[in-house]
Amino acid sequence: MTETISNYDMQIGSGIAAFEAKHFARASGLLSPLAEAGDPQAQYRMAIMAQNGLGMHENHGMAFRFMKAAAEAGLDIAQHGLGFMFLEGECTDKDPVQAAHWFRLAAEQGLIGSQTTLAMLYEGGRGVAKDPEEARKWYRRAGFDEV
């Protein structure tokens, strides 16, 4: 069992390192089987590569599928990414209500970018009811003192 774990750890570590070094074709080869097997870190990175055509042809269906799977697994950065997909209509239809839902999940985990985006949604009434007090609350959580 230890050998299986260390092989997995080596594959995910090598895949993430290749991704961060911008060796996307190599990263895709290493991370794709892990993403298919349900690893959220691999799914998130595969989604980014598929969405932007990094190391592969753009594949918006794959990008959405992997981003959603990683977000549903609780990965905060994937929840943020899925929120933007819904907000901007990238890889899926625009759905500000869904965007707000996913930003809230990431914001509740402490992701500052999601807290700020959620505050802006409340400020403008986009995907949520316009609520200046709720906007201020999320801005404060994101570290803005004066809002």
Secondary structure, DSSP 8 states (H G I E B T S, - for coil): -HHHHHHHHHHHHHHHHHHHTT-HHHHHHHHHHHHHTT-HHHHHHHHHHHHHTSSS---HHHHHHHHHHHHHTT-HHHHHHHHHHHHHTSSS---HHHHHHHHHHHHHTT-HHHHHHHHHHHHHTSSS---HHHHHHHHHHTT-S--
